[in-house]
Amino acid sequence: MCAIGTVTFMFIDIEGSTQLVERIDGDFADVLDDFYKLVAAATQARQGRVVETDGDGVFAVFKDPAAALEASVEVQRRLAMTPVSHGVRLRVRIGLHIGNAVAASGSYVGREVHRAARISDAGHGGQIVMSSAIKSELGDALCSLDWQTRDLGTYLLKGLSRPEQLFQLEVPGLEVEFPGLRAEPVMTDIDLAAYTHLL
């Protein structure tokens, strides 16, 4: 294994894939194939690389965090506009994180990879969720793209001891209203003060 420096991780997961398999059964392989091709094209067009496709998910990496955001937006836009195949409109959750990468057997391992995967797990179909590290790295670049971020709060992610402040990427034309994240929120001092006031 060897460290290769800072990398932006993108995890994409199909929401409701089990129900989808139940509905279209044998055609699901075609749907997955079209989905993989869509993600690969969006990734490679921005000098990213698809590392793994596993069941209903994709793991990709980028050197440039802005490129990862652009790829994520393209995937969500394409899926919102056009069925991938067999009339199926997929809804995918996308999680983004930046951190130090360790290469192993053609893939990447380490805490930051797991953090990125858990960020994706916390989201909902149609949603793009990012870590505070991504937001800090991009700074004013988001404004130049006419994209906004919404602070979703701080959460405990499954299996990880350090809480993570999460942000939702909001882009004109894409869905922006979602249920609460699928993770345990952490109460801040402000939350605790408001809660105490209600008692």
N, C-alpha and C positions, 0 to 999 in steps of 0.2 A: 504494500500500500504506500502511496505517496501523496503528500499535500500538493495541491495545485493552485492555491490562492482563493481569492474571493469570486464567487459565482452566484448568479441569480437562479433560483430553483422555481420551476413552475409545475404544479401538480393539477391535473384535470381529471375529474371523476363524473361519470354519468349518474344523474339522480334517477332513482326508481328503476334501475336496470333489471332487477329481478322481475318486477311486474311487466316490464317490456318484453323480457324473454317469454313470460307466460302468454303474452298477447300475440307475438309474432313468431315465436319458436324458432324454426329452422332458418328464417330470414334474418335472425339477429346477427349471424356471421357477416352478412352483406352490410348491415347497418354499421357494425363495428369497423369493418374494412374502410367504408367511406369516411367514418369519423376519424380513424387513424390517419388517413390520407389528408383530410382537412387540417388536422393539427400539425402534421409534418410539413405541409406546404406553408402554413403561417409561421412556423418555427424556422424553417430553413431560409425563408425569404428575409429573415432578420438575423442571419448568422447564428442562430441557435441550433441545438442538436437534441433530437429525441433520444433519450437514454434507454427508456423501457416502455413497453406497452404491456399491461398486465390486466387481463380480463376487461373491465370496463373503464380502465384508467390509463393515463399517459403521464410520464415523468420526463420533463425536458429541462435543459440548462441553457443559460445565456451568459455572455460576458457583460452585456450592457443591460441594466435593469429597465431602462426605457424601452428597449427592444422587447423585453419580456411582457411589459404592459401592452405594447402595441399588438403583439401576437395574441394575447389574451382577449383584447377587444375585438380583433378580427374574428377569432373563433366564436365569440358570443354573438357578434353581428351576423355572421354567416349562418349559424344555427338558428337564430331568430327569424331570418328571412326565408330560408330554404330547407325543406326536408332533406335529410342526408340520403335516404333511399326508402323504398316501400312506403312512402307517405309519412315516415316517422320524423317528428320534430324532437330532437334531443334537447334536454335541459342538463347543463353541466355546471358543476361548481369548480371554481378555479382559485387556487391558493398560490401566493407569491411570497418569497422570502429571499434574503441575500445573506450569505455567510461564507465561512471558509469551507472549502470542499476537500475531501479526501477521496482519491481515486482508488478503486479496488475492482479487479476483474471486469473492467469495461464499464463499471457503474460508479456511483458515488455513495459514500457512507458517512455516518457521523451524526451528531446531535442536530446540526442545522438542517440536514436532509429530513430527519424525523419531524422537526419543527415545521418545515414547509408542508409536509404531508398532513400534519394535524391542522394546520391553518386551512387547507383545502377541505378537510373533513368537517370543519366547523360551519362551512357555508351552505348555501342552497342553490338549486338549479337556477342559472341565469346570473349568479352573483360572482364578482371578482373581489376577493379578500386579500389584503396584503399586510405584512408586518410593519412595525414602526421603523425597522431598519431600511426597508425599501423606501418608505416615505421620506426619511431623513436623507437618504442617498440622492433622491431625485430633486429635492428642494423645489426651486421655482420652475423646473422643467415641465411640471404638470400644468402650470398656468399657461405656458406657451402652446400646449396642446388643447386648451379649452376643456380640460378635464378637472374634476373636483374629487376630493376625498372626504368621506364622512367618518368621523371618529366613532367607532362602535363600542369603545370601552376596553377594559382589560380583562383577560380571561385566563383561566387555567386550562391548558390543553392536555389531553389524555396522555398520561405517562411522563409528562415533563414537569419538573419542579419549578422552573422559572415562569411566572405569568407573562403574557404577551399582550401588548396593546395592539389592537387590530383596527384596520381602516378598510372601508369599502370604496372601490374606485367607481366614480359616477361619470358616465359619458353620455352626451346627448344622443337620444335615440335608443338607449338601452334601458332595461328595467332597473328601477332604483329602490323599490319598496319590497322588503323581504321580512319574513318572520325573524325573531331573535336568533342569534347564532346558536349552533348546536355544541355549546361548550359552557363551562361553568364560569359565570361572571365573578370578578373579584371586586369587593366593595372598596371604593376609595374613601379618603377622609371626608370628602364632600357628601358621598352617598351615606356614610355613617352618621354624619351630622343631620342630614335630612331625615333619616330613619329615626334617630333619637328624638328629633323634634315632634314626630308623629306619635310617640309613645306617651 
